[in-house]
Amino acid sequence: MNSQISLQVNGENQSCVPQTPLPELLQQLGFNPRLVAVEYNGEILHRQFWSETKIENGDRLEVVTIVGGG
């Protein structure tokens, strides 16, 4: 049985398996982890902590894509 948890990503409801590592979740959602910044439950999450951050039920993520321009 594959249980799912609920979370919000950029204001939209999403689901994933419990304890999914943040970089894996970003890839599942179609983000390139090298080109985004992440706010995790209201706090900017520094990239050095991404691999140890496991997604839990009710988490809220805001993912911002870095865009170059001129």
Secondary structure as UniProt FT lines:
FT   STRAND          5..9
FT   TURN            10..11
FT   STRAND          12..16
FT   TURN            18..19
FT   HELIX           22..28
FT   TURN            29..30
FT   HELIX           33..35
FT   STRAND          36..40
FT   TURN            41..42
FT   STRAND          43..44
FT   HELIX           47..49
FT   TURN            50..52
FT   TURN            57..58
FT   STRAND          60..65
//
